[in-house]
Amino acid sequence: MASNGDERAESDGSAADTGVVDRWTALDRGWQALALGLGIVAVHLVGQAL
């Protein structure tokens, strides 16, 4: 059964949080790893700049 906007509106969490989680889990593991790796590199670069 596919989820729709009505089911999200009825959930206990906020709509924004649910959307982010749904988008993250919709990605396959390769894209998740890429996004996580880029995030870690970005945090490291910001830490080096400070």
Backbone as XML, in Angstrom:
<?xml version="1.0"?>
<chain id="A" units="angstrom">
  <residue number="1" name="MET">
    <atom name="N" x="0.849" y="-1.172" z="0.000"/>
    <atom name="CA" x="0.000" y="0.000" z="0.000"/>
    <atom name="C" x="0.895" y="1.235" z="0.000"/>
  </residue>
  <residue number="2" name="ALA">
    <atom name="N" x="0.656" y="2.117" z="-0.922"/>
    <atom name="CA" x="1.463" y="3.325" z="-1.033"/>
    <atom name="C" x="0.976" y="4.385" z="-0.062"/>
  </residue>
  <residue number="3" name="SER">
    <atom name="N" x="1.943" y="5.119" z="0.489"/>
    <atom name="CA" x="1.559" y="6.199" z="1.405"/>
    <atom name="C" x="1.271" y="7.454" z="0.595"/>
  </residue>
  <residue number="4" name="ASN">
    <atom name="N" x="0.414" y="8.280" z="1.156"/>
    <atom name="CA" x="0.102" y="9.546" z="0.493"/>
    <atom name="C" x="0.170" y="10.669" z="1.509"/>
  </residue>
  <residue number="5" name="GLY">
    <atom name="N" x="-0.094" y="11.886" z="1.077"/>
    <atom name="CA" x="-0.014" y="13.051" z="1.941"/>
    <atom name="C" x="-0.971" y="12.992" z="3.114"/>
  </residue>
  <residue number="6" name="ASP">
    <atom name="N" x="-2.144" y="12.355" z="2.943"/>
    <atom name="CA" x="-3.117" y="12.280" z="4.033"/>
    <atom name="C" x="-2.570" y="11.475" z="5.203"/>
  </residue>
  <residue number="7" name="GLU">
    <atom name="N" x="-1.878" y="10.374" z="4.923"/>
    <atom name="CA" x="-1.317" y="9.561" z="5.991"/>
    <atom name="C" x="-0.220" y="10.307" z="6.725"/>
  </residue>
  <residue number="8" name="ARG">
    <atom name="N" x="0.550" y="11.097" z="6.001"/>
    <atom name="CA" x="1.610" y="11.869" z="6.632"/>
    <atom name="C" x="1.044" y="12.930" z="7.556"/>
  </residue>
  <residue number="9" name="ALA">
    <atom name="N" x="-0.041" y="13.553" z="7.155"/>
    <atom name="CA" x="-0.640" y="14.608" z="7.972"/>
    <atom name="C" x="-1.174" y="14.052" z="9.284"/>
  </residue>
  <residue number="10" name="GLU">
    <atom name="N" x="-1.579" y="12.795" z="9.296"/>
    <atom name="CA" x="-2.134" y="12.190" z="10.497"/>
    <atom name="C" x="-1.075" y="11.641" z="11.437"/>
  </residue>
  <residue number="11" name="SER">
    <atom name="N" x="0.183" y="11.600" z="11.002"/>
    <atom name="CA" x="1.227" y="11.032" z="11.850"/>
    <atom name="C" x="1.527" y="11.957" z="13.020"/>
  </residue>
  <residue number="12" name="ASP">
    <atom name="N" x="2.159" y="11.402" z="14.063"/>
    <atom name="CA" x="2.481" y="12.177" z="15.249"/>
    <atom name="C" x="3.605" y="13.168" z="15.004"/>
  </residue>
  <residue number="13" name="GLY">
    <atom name="N" x="4.564" y="12.852" z="14.137"/>
    <atom name="CA" x="5.689" y="13.742" z="13.854"/>
    <atom name="C" x="5.269" y="14.877" z="12.950"/>
  </residue>
  <residue number="14" name="SER">
    <atom name="N" x="6.129" y="15.853" z="12.821"/>
    <atom name="CA" x="5.816" y="16.972" z="11.942"/>
    <atom name="C" x="5.941" y="16.533" z="10.489"/>
  </residue>
  <residue number="15" name="ALA">
    <atom name="N" x="5.295" y="17.254" z="9.608"/>
    <atom name="CA" x="5.308" y="16.901" z="8.192"/>
    <atom name="C" x="6.707" y="17.038" z="7.606"/>
  </residue>
  <residue number="16" name="ALA">
    <atom name="N" x="7.460" y="18.041" z="8.039"/>
    <atom name="CA" x="8.808" y="18.246" z="7.514"/>
    <atom name="C" x="9.720" y="17.092" z="7.901"/>
  </residue>
  <residue number="17" name="ASP">
    <atom name="N" x="9.645" y="16.635" z="9.151"/>
    <atom name="CA" x="10.478" y="15.522" z="9.587"/>
    <atom name="C" x="10.138" y="14.256" z="8.824"/>
  </residue>
  <residue number="18" name="THR">
    <atom name="N" x="8.872" y="14.005" z="8.621"/>
    <atom name="CA" x="8.439" y="12.813" z="7.905"/>
    <atom name="C" x="8.925" y="12.859" z="6.458"/>
  </residue>
  <residue number="19" name="GLY">
    <atom name="N" x="8.863" y="14.014" z="5.838"/>
    <atom name="CA" x="9.311" y="14.148" z="4.453"/>
    <atom name="C" x="10.794" y="13.863" z="4.304"/>
  </residue>
  <residue number="20" name="VAL">
    <atom name="N" x="11.596" y="14.363" z="5.230"/>
    <atom name="CA" x="13.036" y="14.137" z="5.172"/>
    <atom name="C" x="13.347" y="12.657" z="5.365"/>
  </residue>
  <residue number="21" name="VAL">
    <atom name="N" x="12.690" y="12.034" z="6.329"/>
    <atom name="CA" x="12.922" y="10.608" z="6.584"/>
    <atom name="C" x="12.492" y="9.785" z="5.381"/>
  </residue>
  <residue number="22" name="ASP">
    <atom name="N" x="11.339" y="10.100" z="4.807"/>
    <atom name="CA" x="10.866" y="9.358" z="3.636"/>
    <atom name="C" x="11.821" y="9.517" z="2.464"/>
  </residue>
  <residue number="23" name="ARG">
    <atom name="N" x="12.314" y="10.720" z="2.254"/>
    <atom name="CA" x="13.253" y="10.940" z="1.152"/>
    <atom name="C" x="14.557" y="10.193" z="1.390"/>
  </residue>
  <residue number="24" name="TRP">
    <atom name="N" x="15.040" y="10.213" z="2.652"/>
    <atom name="CA" x="16.304" y="9.535" z="2.957"/>
    <atom name="C" x="16.164" y="8.034" z="2.762"/>
  </residue>
  <residue number="25" name="THR">
    <atom name="N" x="15.080" y="7.447" z="3.247"/>
    <atom name="CA" x="14.916" y="6.003" z="3.126"/>
    <atom name="C" x="14.581" y="5.581" z="1.700"/>
  </residue>
  <residue number="26" name="ALA">
    <atom name="N" x="14.110" y="6.506" z="0.880"/>
    <atom name="CA" x="13.812" y="6.180" z="-0.507"/>
    <atom name="C" x="15.098" y="6.047" z="-1.334"/>
  </residue>
  <residue number="27" name="LEU">
    <atom name="N" x="16.174" y="6.656" z="-0.868"/>
    <atom name="CA" x="17.442" y="6.553" z="-1.588"/>
    <atom name="C" x="18.025" y="5.158" z="-1.415"/>
  </residue>
  <residue number="28" name="ASP">
    <atom name="N" x="18.700" y="4.669" z="-2.443"/>
    <atom name="CA" x="19.382" y="3.401" z="-2.260"/>
    <atom name="C" x="20.674" y="3.631" z="-1.470"/>
  </residue>
  <residue number="29" name="ARG">
    <atom name="N" x="21.300" y="2.566" z="-1.030"/>
    <atom name="CA" x="22.444" y="2.687" z="-0.118"/>
    <atom name="C" x="23.618" y="3.436" z="-0.734"/>
  </residue>
  <residue number="30" name="GLY">
    <atom name="N" x="23.793" y="3.336" z="-2.028"/>
    <atom name="CA" x="24.894" y="4.042" z="-2.692"/>
    <atom name="C" x="24.743" y="5.553" z="-2.576"/>
  </residue>
  <residue number="31" name="TRP">
    <atom name="N" x="23.543" y="6.039" z="-2.821"/>
    <atom name="CA" x="23.298" y="7.481" z="-2.720"/>
    <atom name="C" x="23.359" y="7.945" z="-1.273"/>
  </residue>
  <residue number="32" name="GLN">
    <atom name="N" x="22.896" y="7.103" z="-0.337"/>
    <atom name="CA" x="22.996" y="7.445" z="1.081"/>
    <atom name="C" x="24.462" y="7.571" z="1.486"/>
  </residue>
  <residue number="33" name="ALA">
    <atom name="N" x="25.283" y="6.640" z="1.044"/>
    <atom name="CA" x="26.708" y="6.674" z="1.384"/>
    <atom name="C" x="27.368" y="7.909" z="0.786"/>
  </residue>
  <residue number="34" name="LEU">
    <atom name="N" x="27.025" y="8.242" z="-0.435"/>
    <atom name="CA" x="27.587" y="9.430" z="-1.079"/>
    <atom name="C" x="27.192" y="10.696" z="-0.323"/>
  </residue>
  <residue number="35" name="ALA">
    <atom name="N" x="25.918" y="10.820" z="0.012"/>
    <atom name="CA" x="25.446" y="12.004" z="0.731"/>
    <atom name="C" x="26.099" y="12.109" z="2.106"/>
  </residue>
  <residue number="36" name="LEU">
    <atom name="N" x="26.204" y="10.996" z="2.806"/>
    <atom name="CA" x="26.828" y="10.995" z="4.126"/>
    <atom name="C" x="28.309" y="11.356" z="4.025"/>
  </residue>
  <residue number="37" name="GLY">
    <atom name="N" x="28.988" y="10.795" z="3.049"/>
    <atom name="CA" x="30.407" y="11.101" z="2.851"/>
    <atom name="C" x="30.637" y="12.564" z="2.529"/>
  </residue>
  <residue number="38" name="LEU">
    <atom name="N" x="29.822" y="13.119" z="1.651"/>
    <atom name="CA" x="29.960" y="14.536" z="1.320"/>
    <atom name="C" x="29.671" y="15.425" z="2.521"/>
  </residue>
  <residue number="39" name="GLY">
    <atom name="N" x="28.706" y="15.019" z="3.338"/>
    <atom name="CA" x="28.402" y="15.777" z="4.554"/>
    <atom name="C" x="29.574" y="15.758" z="5.522"/>
  </residue>
  <residue number="40" name="ILE">
    <atom name="N" x="30.206" y="14.614" z="5.674"/>
    <atom name="CA" x="31.366" y="14.501" z="6.571"/>
    <atom name="C" x="32.521" y="15.352" z="6.055"/>
  </residue>
  <residue number="41" name="VAL">
    <atom name="N" x="32.761" y="15.322" z="4.764"/>
    <atom name="CA" x="33.828" y="16.141" z="4.182"/>
    <atom name="C" x="33.530" y="17.624" z="4.378"/>
  </residue>
  <residue number="42" name="ALA">
    <atom name="N" x="32.285" y="18.027" z="4.196"/>
    <atom name="CA" x="31.912" y="19.430" z="4.384"/>
    <atom name="C" x="32.119" y="19.866" z="5.835"/>
  </residue>
  <residue number="43" name="VAL">
    <atom name="N" x="31.724" y="19.026" z="6.780"/>
    <atom name="CA" x="31.922" y="19.358" z="8.197"/>
    <atom name="C" x="33.414" y="19.457" z="8.510"/>
  </residue>
  <residue number="44" name="HIS">
    <atom name="N" x="34.203" y="18.559" z="7.954"/>
    <atom name="CA" x="35.638" y="18.590" z="8.180"/>
    <atom name="C" x="36.253" y="19.883" z="7.625"/>
  </residue>
  <residue number="45" name="LEU">
    <atom name="N" x="35.852" y="20.273" z="6.424"/>
    <atom name="CA" x="36.383" y="21.497" z="5.818"/>
    <atom name="C" x="35.995" y="22.735" z="6.624"/>
  </residue>
  <residue number="46" name="VAL">
    <atom name="N" x="34.781" y="22.766" z="7.121"/>
    <atom name="CA" x="34.359" y="23.886" z="7.954"/>
    <atom name="C" x="35.172" y="23.904" z="9.243"/>
  </residue>
  <residue number="47" name="GLY">
    <atom name="N" x="35.413" y="22.751" z="9.830"/>
    <atom name="CA" x="36.232" y="22.663" z="11.036"/>
    <atom name="C" x="37.660" y="23.125" z="10.796"/>
  </residue>
  <residue number="48" name="GLN">
    <atom name="N" x="38.195" y="22.821" z="9.644"/>
    <atom name="CA" x="39.557" y="23.259" z="9.303"/>
    <atom name="C" x="39.624" y="24.767" z="9.087"/>
  </residue>
  <residue number="49" name="ALA">
    <atom name="N" x="38.564" y="25.349" z="8.577"/>
    <atom name="CA" x="38.538" y="26.783" z="8.286"/>
    <atom name="C" x="38.422" y="27.625" z="9.557"/>
  </residue>
  <residue number="50" name="LEU">
    <atom name="N" x="37.894" y="27.034" z="10.621"/>
    <atom name="CA" x="37.709" y="27.803" z="11.863"/>
    <atom name="C" x="38.950" y="27.891" z="12.687"/>
  </residue>
</chain>
